[in-house]
């Protein structure tokens, strides 16, 4: 079967999603992996300057909401995110690829209702899977906590693995931290909310989060259930996989 064609209107908003190999929990937010993933995202945005509006990395997949100028820009950006595979291999001692298949993108219209619906869907990750009670409880990589605090940026770390490897080949005594540098992601506003002030934007995000939190609380109350919780989800084996993995 041939690959799906990628079409993106110039400057169009897209939701990008990608799943780990066999749905394994290779993106489990343990150790330094969350900060390093943020650092890789920051470097990717710097090199291929698309406008990144929101993102969420769960244990076995991620979602990005971004405005891109062309298919080539998106392709180069996603190719750079391949460095996440390298970090997964280091953190979890994993020998092999991290992704099931190449990332897929869904164009989103310029209607406010459509854009907000995509943003709300992204923010609900971690809650709709019954892992945590609120979007800002997720311990991994997500832009929602920064937005709730009114921040427009997130801090991460970039490890120059190429220079580190070359230094080790020269048999020099090296430390990984000597090849680590801080990186910052600048978040762009959702296109339909670009006219809002920082406070207005934060209030809109807070409304979405309150809705998600409230719906989850009502669902758990009616079903007699509760979220898994941070401590339990961090105890999962990263090489494990869900009993039923979503394939769409």
Secondary structure in CASP SS format (residue, H / E / C, confidence):
PFRMAT SS
TARGET T0000
AUTHOR 0000-0000-0000
METHOD secondary structure of the structure
MODEL  1
X C 1.00
X C 1.00
X C 1.00
X C 1.00
X C 1.00
X C 1.00
X C 1.00
X C 1.00
X C 1.00
X C 1.00
X C 1.00
X E 1.00
X E 1.00
X E 1.00
X E 1.00
X E 1.00
X E 1.00
X E 1.00
X E 1.00
X E 1.00
X H 1.00
X H 1.00
X H 1.00
X E 1.00
X C 1.00
X C 1.00
X C 1.00
X C 1.00
X C 1.00
X C 1.00
X C 1.00
X C 1.00
X H 1.00
X H 1.00
X H 1.00
X H 1.00
X H 1.00
X H 1.00
X H 1.00
X H 1.00
X H 1.00
X H 1.00
X H 1.00
X H 1.00
X H 1.00
X H 1.00
X H 1.00
X C 1.00
X C 1.00
X C 1.00
X E 1.00
X E 1.00
X E 1.00
X E 1.00
X E 1.00
X E 1.00
X E 1.00
X C 1.00
X C 1.00
X C 1.00
X E 1.00
X E 1.00
X E 1.00
X E 1.00
X E 1.00
X E 1.00
X E 1.00
X E 1.00
X C 1.00
X C 1.00
X H 1.00
X H 1.00
X H 1.00
X H 1.00
X H 1.00
X H 1.00
X H 1.00
X H 1.00
X H 1.00
X H 1.00
X C 1.00
X C 1.00
X H 1.00
X H 1.00
X H 1.00
X H 1.00
X H 1.00
X H 1.00
X H 1.00
X H 1.00
X H 1.00
X H 1.00
X C 1.00
X C 1.00
X C 1.00
X C 1.00
X C 1.00
X C 1.00
X E 1.00
X C 1.00
X C 1.00
X C 1.00
X C 1.00
X E 1.00
X E 1.00
X E 1.00
X E 1.00
X E 1.00
X C 1.00
X C 1.00
X C 1.00
X H 1.00
X H 1.00
X H 1.00
X H 1.00
X H 1.00
X H 1.00
X H 1.00
X H 1.00
X H 1.00
X H 1.00
X H 1.00
X H 1.00
X C 1.00
X C 1.00
X C 1.00
X C 1.00
X C 1.00
X C 1.00
X C 1.00
X C 1.00
X C 1.00
X C 1.00
X C 1.00
X H 1.00
X H 1.00
X H 1.00
X C 1.00
X C 1.00
X C 1.00
X C 1.00
X E 1.00
X C 1.00
X H 1.00
X H 1.00
X H 1.00
X H 1.00
X H 1.00
X C 1.00
X C 1.00
X C 1.00
X C 1.00
X E 1.00
X E 1.00
X E 1.00
X E 1.00
X E 1.00
X E 1.00
X E 1.00
X C 1.00
X H 1.00
X H 1.00
X H 1.00
X H 1.00
X H 1.00
X H 1.00
X H 1.00
X H 1.00
X H 1.00
X C 1.00
X C 1.00
X C 1.00
X C 1.00
X C 1.00
X C 1.00
X H 1.00
X H 1.00
X H 1.00
X H 1.00
X E 1.00
X E 1.00
X E 1.00
X E 1.00
X E 1.00
X E 1.00
X E 1.00
X C 1.00
X C 1.00
X C 1.00
X C 1.00
X H 1.00
X H 1.00
X H 1.00
X C 1.00
X C 1.00
X C 1.00
X C 1.00
X H 1.00
X H 1.00
X H 1.00
X H 1.00
X H 1.00
X H 1.00
X H 1.00
X H 1.00
X H 1.00
X H 1.00
X H 1.00
X H 1.00
X H 1.00
X H 1.00
X H 1.00
X H 1.00
X H 1.00
X H 1.00
X H 1.00
X H 1.00
X H 1.00
X H 1.00
X H 1.00
X H 1.00
X H 1.00
X H 1.00
X C 1.00
X C 1.00
X C 1.00
X C 1.00
X C 1.00
X C 1.00
X H 1.00
X H 1.00
X H 1.00
X H 1.00
X H 1.00
X C 1.00
X C 1.00
X C 1.00
X C 1.00
X C 1.00
X C 1.00
X E 1.00
X C 1.00
X C 1.00
X C 1.00
X C 1.00
X C 1.00
X C 1.00
X C 1.00
END
